């Protein structure tokens, strides 16, 4: 099935969207999971069918269910929320391919450091009210200045699962 999406402005529905993070720690024995409670974003579908847009995650809203760990994640060892309160992903190009697959090329900015990021999302729901994209990708923390790793406990890449619900923006 090939998905078609109306041209124009689209808004992220934060109440129907989730962005999380998973990372193995304790030498791979434990997986820490968290969710960003405050996310926002918008985009535009162009007449040629391609899309551009921006997603924003509030670093202080990251919740792993453990207050002390959350405070540490907001510190200078990791996200440095006092100096860099937001994570942004700027989609420079998003194109539907292979029916319901969306190939996205963009730039991820964490701690003021920007790096290219390409990912594939899948359109999982489309109706008169909007559309939903699901994706999961991995990120290496070190290029973003998050190399803290006491006793070598944290290895590998962080996984970012996201379900993003977009609705048509009011004219």
N, C-alpha and C positions, 0 to 999 in steps of 0.2 A: 504494500500500500504506500503510495506517495502522499506525503503531507504537503498541504499548501497553507501558507500563512499570509494574512492580510498585511498590506503595506501600511506604514504609519508608525505612530508612537505607541510603545508598550511600557507598562509599569510593573515592577516586581511586587507581587502580593506577599508581603512579609509574613502575614498570618498563616499562609498556606505553603511557605517555603522553609526549608531547613538546610543549614550548612554546618557540617561537623568536621571533626578532625580525630584521627586515630593514630596512635604511635605506640610501637612496642618499647617497653622499658624494662628495667630490672633484668638486664641481659637477655631480653626476649621472652621472659617468663610471664609478663603482665602486659596487657594492652590497655593503655589509657585512652578513654573516649571523652570527647567534649563536643558541645554545641554552641555556636554563636547565637545568642538570644536576640540580637539586634542586627538585622541585615536590611539592605535597601538596594535599589537599582532601577535602571530604566534602559530602554533601547529603542532602536528604530529599525524597522524592516523597510528596506529600500525597494523601489520599483523593480529592480532586477532580481529580487528575491533574497539578496544577501542582507545581513544584519550587522549592526554595531551596537555597542552598549557598554555600560559600566555597572559593576556590582561593588558594594561597599559593606564590609563587616566591621562592626564595632569590637575592638580588641577587648575592652573591659567587660563585654557581655559574654565572653567565653566561660562556660560552666562545665566543669568536669565532675561535679558532685563532691568535690573535696576543696573546701575554702582555702586551706594553706597552700595546696598545689596551685589553685587558680591565682592566688597572689604571686606565687613564684613565676608562673607563666606570664603574668603581666609585667614582671620586673625586667631589668636590663639584661638578665641572663637569656631571656627569650624574646617576647614581643615588644618590650620597652614601651608600654602603653602610655606612660607619661609624656614621652616625646613623639610617639607614633601611634596615635589612638585608633587609626583605621588601617585595614588591609583593603586594597582595591584590586580588582581585576578589570582591565579595560579590554573588551573584545574588539579587536581591530577588523575582524572578518569572521562571520559565521555563515556557513552555507549548508543547506540541506543536501545530503548525498545518500544514496542507497535507501530511498524510501523515508524512513523515520530517523536516520542518523544525521546529526549536525556536527560538522567539522568546525572547530573554533580555534582561531589563532589570536593570541592577545598578549598582554603584559601584566604580570602579577607584581604588585608592589607591597613589600612587607618591610617594616622598620626603615622606610625611606629608600630601600634598595629595589630596583626594578629589574625583572628578568623576563625573557620571553617564555610563554607557556602555550602549548597546543594541547587540545583535548578533544575528545569525542563525547557528545551528549546524545541522548535519545529522547525523542518526543514520545512521552508515555500517555499523554491525555491531551485531547484537543476538542473543544466544544465552543458554543457560541460565546461563552464567558471568557475564554482564554486558552492557554496551553501550558503544559507542564513539561519541563526538561529534567531528566535524571542524568547525573554524571558521577564518576569517581575517578580521581587522578592522584598521582603521588608527587610530592615535592621534597627536594633535598633542602634541609634547613640551613646548612652551612653557608651557601652563597648569600643568604639573607642576614648573616651575622648572628645566627642562633646556634653556635657551635658548642655551647655549654654542654658538658657531658661528664659529670662527676663519676669517677671510677669506671668509666666506659660503659655505664648502665644504659645509655640511649644510643641505639644503633639504627642505621637504615633510614628510610624515607618515611615522611608522614603521609598518610592517606587522607584525602579530603573527599568525603561523599556529600553530594548536594542534590536536593530536589528543589527546583526553582519554578514557581508558578507565576506566569505573566498574564496580565489582563490588558485590554486595550485602554490606553490613557484617554481621559476625557478631553474632548476637543476644545 
